[in-house]
Amino acid sequence: DQQVKQNSPSLSVQEGRISILNCDYTNSMFDYFLWYKKYPAEGPTFLISISSIKDKNEDGRFTVFLNKSAKHLSLHIVPSQPGDSAVYFCAATPYSGAGSYQLTFGKGTKLSVIP
Amino acid sequence: NAGVTQTPKFQVLKTGQSMTLQCAQDMNHNSMYWYRQDPGMGLRLIYYSASEGTTDKGEVPNGYNVSRLNKREFSLRLESAAPSQTSVYFCASSIRTANTEAFFGQGTRLTVV
């Protein structure tokens, strides 16, 4: 039973355009969400997070949107650059209490930004 | 600025052999974690240590043991390796367990034949 779903295994975007990566979750206890970026042969690196008290969080070219009623979040990258080509993982956790130690990850979306 | 350091980076084991994966962090973080990543899967938590002196099971603990040696170091041991343990293993650390980002090491690619 996959609690965090990234339904698009891959995405190709032209350089300079917007990349939109999507993530859905099923566990209503999740209220803190993170995006990680992973290059081949490296560990994941933290990109951006959002708690359920917000519906948007922005950091430079990266914006995460959260729709709690739909249990859906998305990562927008504008403008996309070739260096953004990587696998992006969505992760979720309860903000506190049982299970808050554990990040539950989606399977990842491989983003390719074409020059 | 080392962050989280894992050794070794690559390892090939025969079925039934044992080995220990080492992890150290220099960020003075309280919490440390071991994850595994399999093809087409997200990362799954094996064990974690909320603070020095404590360890707890994660989602997939069977076949593994851990030791939180001190605040900096958290090791993962495979007592009798099985082909199903072929995976990429990531160690991570965070300032605390809840609602915070974790910082990951570069990973150990383990093959059990």
Interface residues (C-beta under 8 A of the other chain):
Chain A: V4 Y32 L34 Y36 A41 E42 G43 P44 T45 F46 S49 S51 F89 A91 T93 Y95 S96 S100 Y101 Q102 L103 T104 F105 G106 K107 G108
Chain B: V4 S31 G40 M41 G42 L43 R44 L45 Y48 A50 D56 G58 E59 F90 A92 T97 A98 N99 E101 A102 F103 F104 G105 Q106 G107
